[in-house]
Amino acid sequence: VGDGNSIHKIDGTLAGGASGIISLSAIDAPLGWIFKDFDKWRGLMFAGANFAPGGGSTSILTTKEKAVFVWNYISTAGGDLDGFEMVIPVKGNGILEYIFLHDGVPHIFIREAAYSEIQRFNGTEFVPVRRLGPNDYPFSKGSISYYKGLTMWTSVSNGIFLYGSIVAGSEPELYSFGSIDGGALIGVKTSGIYYFGDGNNGAYQVIIPGGDTIEI
């Protein structure tokens, strides 16, 4: 669990007992860093953070420093970098919003005033792969889902986007399908793919010819 520059740990295994064991500040980044999002890859935690010199969330909006801290869930550090497997600086201005896995590879969303961007981990650093509009990044971590090689999300701008390879083996592309306006799905943009919206419960589906159904 991220809390400012600290990561708290909950042991819910048998070793943690009936109620589990909570370890506060299992590992800390240096002061000024605020953890934003997490994902797991190859037994390691990828923890995205933004640097806020003022120590508060509002300072993140003016920072240009962001990084992904890689932790092995075991080592500890009292506010320095020694306990992390690696710290990966993220290029570009703006804010790191989310970490997600696509085809088993860590990716991140960053945003700034003029655009948002998807960056992909190449083993040593995150490199930009696709650029979006400034409000086309996911509305929340919960709005991101993965189905049959496609990463899908509903954006802050109320759009529905897919990232991935429709043709097996090809380089992942970015697809914009439509937007949600007042609970209804509008603006179908790609022929051959159909969209339905239910304004009552917010359940949206993308129906792909061939029988597969993707729920968003």
Disulfide bonds with the S-S distance in Angstrom:
none
